[in-house]
Amino acid sequence: MMRAIIYSLPEQISETIRLVPEESFGRKKYDKVLICGMGGSGISGEILSALYLELMIISNKDYNIPKFIDSKTLAILVSYSGNTEETLSNFQQLLRRKTDTVVISSNGKLLKKKALRKIRVPGGLPPRGALGYLFTPLPIIIHQVGLTKVDPRKNLISLSKFLVSERDGIEQMAKKMAVKFHDKLPVIYSDSAKFMPVANRWRCQLNENAKVLAHFNVIPEMNHNEIVGLGRPAFLNKYITIVFLNDPGAHPRNKLRRRLLKSLVSSEISAINDVEPRGNDALQHIFWTIMLGDFISYYLAIEQGIDPMPVVRIEQLKKEMSKYK
């Protein structure tokens, strides 16, 4: 089932374009966007923020919202289940601050709340498998409120068609790469802020689907700290596989940093892999790389004899949390 879910990403995107109402939000002007969401729901906000670095888009992953959120903020609450307790807590705080809200969900308590707009997406998936449904409304919404000039629907349609043409090749590439992750600790580096959410998505999918610990960081920041610790303790080196997610639009100095970093650590850590995204723009680069990581996490689970669907510890923690009101 998980393979089919990953494979359906392009259809999720094209289907959701039609689900978002076309009417505008009115003439109110917003100066920032707050996107509230956790886990597989919250990653959509991180991606949006990375794609629109010129805008103030805050991705919130906590019970509380920042104090500077006010009536000039558009808040978008993303919870696939509609019952995420941190996101519901955010909603109550936004209500008290008279902040306009948009809800994206498949069901649950959140869809019953009063909001400026509610976008109901198809249910029945694990949240991490609904990225197409949860991300696609976001660029459309920020365009509808006047924060961007170009309607993103054309690019989203192109993205869907591009992923359809690429997904079989992506899947075959993932099968080959997944073998390299077996019994390894994946360390994932992006060479740009734009690709940092992609590296985070890889980590999350490896955690949830393959049930393995993974780590991610970003260049240039890791060049100022983590680079010193990389490779120690030495006994871990044979278990580490480094993956560089190489943003075609990364700053030239970051690309240089990546090449130099590889040469500095290659004598200690031999398992180093480069991922060169395909596509015609940043949106396609990001989702091509996300789809590759999703498929790798699936095939790593299969390689290890693990069912990628259940997330037992998450469910156990939720059950225990429900005992404390």
Secondary structure, DSSP 8 states (H G I E B T S, - for coil): -HHHHHHTHHHHHHHHHHHS--S---S---SEEEEE--HHHHHHHHHHHHHTTTS-EEEE-SSS--TT--TTEEEEEE-SSS--HHHHHHHHHHHHTT-EEEEEESSTTGGGS--SEEEE---SS-GGG-HHHHHTHHHHHHHHTTS-SS-THHHHHHHHHHHHHHHHHHHHHHHHHHGGGTT-EEEEEESSSTTHHHHHHHHHHHHHTS----EEEETTGGGGTHHHHTT-SGGGGGGEEEEEE--TTS-HHHHHHHHHHHHHHTTT---EEEE---SSSHHHHHHHHHHHHHHHHHHHHHHTT--SS--HHHHHHHHHHTT--
